[in-house]
């Protein structure tokens, strides 16, 4: 709602906190990220960076506080938020290892009306991704490049990348 001052923000959090039992992963995070900006979260392992991204995508629920992504309350509009975000998770698990990269892309495409198959094909050529290859035969770098293509495929207004360079060689 533009009336609350979040217009023009890709991400807005207020007093966002997350606890797991007695352990606090995030405490009172206030973050304002303008549209078009590039931000990097830096911190030690276990500092809550991945937790923050999962909260923004409504993959986890906050203990307290609020998060808006592209103007939508993450806790009330999780599916709509996820449809507007390209996300590369920290891990490399891409699902069934027997599946080819092309089939993996096709299964993701059904969730994104704006999926651009021509753009995906071009990115795969540029990043040397073989869509006929099985997920089980991908190197760590190939898997990461494949995840990045999937995150970009629907041309989202926001990208959330968790350890995006993990596994990539310098040229990639």
Phi, psi and omega in degrees: 000114182303334181296337183268009174088007181263004179299139179080009180251133174283321180221136174218121175238149178225118176050038183286125182224150177215127177241146171240100185062237180272351184268133177260119178272321177222143178225115171051053180279121173248119185220132176234116180242112180292151173303140178084355181272159173243121179238149176233132173267126179236142178175170180293162172303137180083007182283347177107009182299310180294323178299317179300315180297318179294326176293320179297329181268002183058033172274342171223157180257139178288153172288322176201166179093183185226151174222132173240138179232125186048040176084357181253137176293118185300323183286337181259339186229043185306312182295318179294322177297310182299328178290340183258004184236138168265126187232130171245113181286167179295320185276174183248006181291117182247010179104208185303124185288343179282343186288145174279161177300318179300318178293321178300317176298315182300321179292326177286325184302328183294341180271352186232103179302334181268010180304129184248095184298324179294320177297317178300314180300318178295317178296320179297320177297313182295325184261008177056052178256123179269109184288348178272354182281142177285146179304323182296341182259008179276139170287171178301318180293320178295320178297317180295316179299321178296318177297322180294318177300315180298323179292329182271342193302327181260014176050057185289154177286346181220135173247133173240114186241119182256107183058052188295335182270356180299121179094348182274142174280167184302324181294324180292000000 
